[in-house]
């Protein structure tokens, strides 16, 4: 059996080595396609493989049509909106993610962005401290839990809202559970976004929600750009001169944001949450182990399509 490591943005060399070792130990053959520039390269590479490991790479119906032997795709990371789940199900292909493997890396980035905002982008002026500030965590999954853990060390007051996580679970970890997104945004000067991009959440972070935040509020987005209503964010930042937005997912209106809000807006050049050696290694090897476990034992624990 062949397992394709399909990464336009490659894993670290150590991670690739670890992935290959897992695959070879199971008697399977690793195949690598990195830094590809044309979709035709992908379509050619998937023809003879039974499994694919991806990062932010697109697996759509066209890719699935070309992969006649494909049984499983694993996204090395938590989000999986770059895979067409309906098409995968129609092709009888299992899709999995690797939840939790990148969580600490993303959480550290979120807190780093908060420090950057609090210190006025290190422009030499007098900033503020995170200690004593109210932090709202929007979605209390693996990343949200790590954000809470690190933020406690800064002395922040931590609140969370998650529609699917029971309040008692949140409060057991020393975090104040709130009953709605509206209450979270009304309460907290800092909000860290960790919601997925779904039909319900896309464009849900809008003017009405953000205007509830206190003065000099800071929104941190290390989740997905699709959850932000970009036009309404611009409207909000025009109306609220103290509001700051920092993200590692560059918005479509990046140039407009830079032009209008130089001192209050920051985006990394590309998505940075999982860009650490440790996260690379953890997620990649987890993906390889899940593929082996599925192909050998039929384990579908992390399957995200039906």
N, C-alpha and C positions, 0 to 999 in steps of 0.2 A: 504494500500500500504506500502511496505517495502523499506526503503532507507538504503543502505549499505555504511558505512564509512570505506573504504578500504585503509589502510595506513600501509605499512611496516615500514616507519618512521612516528610515530604517530604525530598528532596534539598535541599542548599543551592541558592540561586538561581543562583549561577554554574555549578553542576553541571548544573542543568536547562537553562540556556542552552547549555552545551557539548554536551549530549545532543541537543538540538533541532538544533543546527548540523550535527552528524554525520548525523542522519536526513534533514534537508532537503537536504544536499549530495548525498545518494544518490537524490534525487528521491522521497522518501517523506514521509508526513505525520505529524508528531508530535501525539499527543493526550495530555492530562494530566488525571489524576484524583488529587488530593491530599486528605489530611485527611478522607477519607470516614468516615461513621459507621454505615452500614448495608451489609450484604452485597448488598442489592438494587441499590445504586449500582454495585457492582463487576459484577454480572451484566448490568446494562444497558450498562456501558461497554465490555465485552469483545465485544459482539455483532458488531461490524464490523471488528475489528482482526486483522491477520496476525501481530503480534508484541507481546509484553508485557515490559517491564522492571519488576522488583519489588525490594523490599528484604526486609523481614520479613513481607511480605503473603502470605496463604494462597491457593494455587492448588490447589484440590481438584477432585474429579470434577464437582461442581455447576458450578464456574466453567468447566471444560473443556467441559461439555455446552452451556453458553451461548455459548461462543466457536467458532462454526461455521467460521470462516475461519482460525482460529489455526494457525500453523505452528511458532512458537518462543516459549519463555519463557526469559528470562535473569535469574537472581538476581544482583544487583549485590553481590557478596560471596562468601565461600568456602563457608559452609554452605548447604545447600539442602533441609533436612528440612521446610521449610514448603511444599514442592511434592510432590504425590502423583505419584511417578515412574511407578508402574504404570498409573495412570489416564492420565497423559500419553502413555505408550507406546501404550496402547489407543486413544487418540485420534490417534495418529500425529503427536504434537507433540514436537519436540525440546526438551530442557531443558538449559541450560548454567549454569555459575557463572562467576565472574571471579576465579580463585585468584590470590593474591599482591597484589591491589590494596589491600587493607585491612591488610596484614600489619604494616607498621611502626606504624600507629596502635594496633593491638591490643597489639603488643609493648611500646610505650611505656606503655600503660595498665597492663599486667602489672607492669612494673618500678615504676611509680608506686605501685601497691598494695603492693608489697613494701616500699618506703620508708615508706609510711604505717603498715604493720604494725610495721616495725622501730623506728619512733619513737613507738610506743604511741598511734597515732591522733592525734598532736600534742596530747596532753593535758597537756603541761608537765612530765611526768616524764622521767627519764633512760632513753633507749632504747638500741639497739645499732646497729652498722653492718653494711652488706651485704658490705663488703670481707672476704675470707677465708672467707665462708660458702659452704657447698655448695648449689648450685642444681641441681635435677633438672627436666629438660624432658620432659614426657610427651607424646610425638609430635613428631617433628622435621621438620615440614613448613615452609611458608613463614613462618608466625608463629613457630614454634619457633626457626628459624634467626635471625630478627631478635631474639628474646629473648636468644639466645646472644651475638649481636653486641653488643647494648647492655650486657648483664651483664658482659662482659669489661671494659668501661670502669669498672665498679664494683669490679673486682678479685675477682670471685667465682670459685670453683671450679665448673666447669660439667660436668654429666653429662646424658646423654640416653638414653631408651629409645624405640624405634619398631619395632614388629613388622614394618614394611614397608620401612624404610630400612636399607640395608646398613651394618654397623658401620664399614667403611672410609670410607664417605662422611661419616659423622658425625665420625670422628677426623681426617679430612683438614682439617676446619675448626677443629681445636684443642679439640674437645669429647670427653670420655671416654664411649665407648659402653658401656652396660650391657646385660646379656643378658635381663633380665626387668623387669616393673613392680615386682615384689617387691624386687628388688635396688635399684632406683631409690629407692623409698620408704624402704628400710632405710638408705640411704646419705646422703640429703639432708635438711637442715633446712628448706629451701624447695623446694616443688614447684610448677611452673607447668603447668596442664592445657591441652592443645591437641588433645585427641582429639575426633572427631566423635561425634554421637549415632547409634549403630547398634544393631541387635539385640544385638550382642556387647558393646557398651560401656555401654549403659544400666544404671544402678545398679551399675556395676563399681567405682566408687570407694566402698568400703564400710569397715566397721569393721576387718575382718581386714587389709586393705591399709594403712589409715591408722595403725593401732596400731604398725606397723613403724617409723614415723618417729621421729627422735630427740626428745629433750625440747625444749620451746619451738619446736615445728615450726609452719610456716606453709604453708597450702595456698591457692594462687591459682587461681581458675577464671574464665577469660575465654573458655571454650569453649561448653559447653551445660549447662543445669541438669539435664537428664535423665541425665547420666552420674553424678551424685551420688546415692547412696542417702541421702536426707535424714534418715530416722529413725535410721540407723546413724551418721550424722555427729553428730547430737545426742547419741547414746549415747557416742560417742568423746570429744566435747568435755566431757561430764559427767565422764568418767573421767580426762581429761587436762587439768587446769586451765591448763596453759601453751599449749595448742593454739589457733591462730588460723585463721580462715577468712574470706577476702575474695573478693568476686566482683562481676561486673557483670551477672549474671543472677539477679534476685531469686528465691529459692526459694519454694516453696509455703508452707513453714512459717516465713516471714520473721518474723512477729510473735513466734512462740515463740523464735526465735533471738535476736531483740532483747531479749526479756524475760530470757532465761537467760544470754546471753553478751555483754552490752553492750560490754565492754572487749576482746572477742576476736573479734567478728563485725562485718563491714561489707558492705553491698550498695548499689550505686548504685540510684537509683529506676527506671532502665530500662537496657537493654543499651547500653553506652557504647563498646565496642571500636572501632567504625568511625565514631564521632561526631567526626570532624575534617573541616575544610574540604577538606584534601588527599585524605583517603580517600573522601569523598563524590564529589569530582571524578573521581578515578582510577577508582573502581569503576563509576560511572555512564557515563562515556565509554567505558570498556572494554566495558560491556554493549551500548552503542549500536553500537560498531564490530563486535562479534561478530554482532549481528543483521544488520547490513548485509552482512558477509562471508558469512553463511550464506544469506541470501535472494538475494544476487547470485551468489556463487561456490559455494555448497553446502558451505562449510568447517564441519566438525563437531568441530574439535579439542577444544573444551571441553565436549562433550556428556557428561552424567552419567547419562542413562537409555539403555536399549537398545531 
